[in-house]
Amino acid sequence: MMTHRLIEFFKSKLVGEKPLTSLDRRAAKHWVKQRLAHIFPELRNDPVALEKAYRDLSLEPRPGAGEGGATLFEINLPRKF
């Protein structure tokens, strides 16, 4: 019984993480927008500006590289020259 659980553990680690479900993506986007609205109060009553800020920061989840390929949520700041 113990060896079976150990084998299943190693199999699950070799496969990597499961991709995000659409529900997980929506929950992450909602949480990020809440934090943006908290940090920038001027965005609280302006859903268009809040969505633009979310898109400008490029906060969409991306598949990671390397072992397991865990999903990444990285901030890409826009370059303004």
Secondary structure in CASP SS format (residue, H / E / C, confidence):
PFRMAT SS
TARGET T0000
AUTHOR 0000-0000-0000
METHOD secondary structure of the structure
MODEL  1
M C 1.00
M H 1.00
T H 1.00
H H 1.00
R H 1.00
L H 1.00
I H 1.00
E H 1.00
F H 1.00
F H 1.00
K H 1.00
S H 1.00
K H 1.00
L H 1.00
V H 1.00
G C 1.00
E C 1.00
K C 1.00
P C 1.00
L C 1.00
T C 1.00
S H 1.00
L H 1.00
D H 1.00
R H 1.00
R H 1.00
A H 1.00
A H 1.00
K H 1.00
H H 1.00
W H 1.00
V H 1.00
K H 1.00
Q H 1.00
R H 1.00
L H 1.00
A H 1.00
H H 1.00
I H 1.00
F C 1.00
P H 1.00
E H 1.00
L H 1.00
R C 1.00
N C 1.00
D C 1.00
P H 1.00
V H 1.00
A H 1.00
L H 1.00
E H 1.00
K H 1.00
A H 1.00
Y H 1.00
R H 1.00
D H 1.00
L C 1.00
S C 1.00
L C 1.00
E C 1.00
P C 1.00
R E 1.00
P E 1.00
G C 1.00
A C 1.00
G C 1.00
E C 1.00
G C 1.00
G C 1.00
A C 1.00
T E 1.00
L E 1.00
F C 1.00
E C 1.00
I C 1.00
N C 1.00
L C 1.00
P C 1.00
R C 1.00
K C 1.00
F C 1.00
END
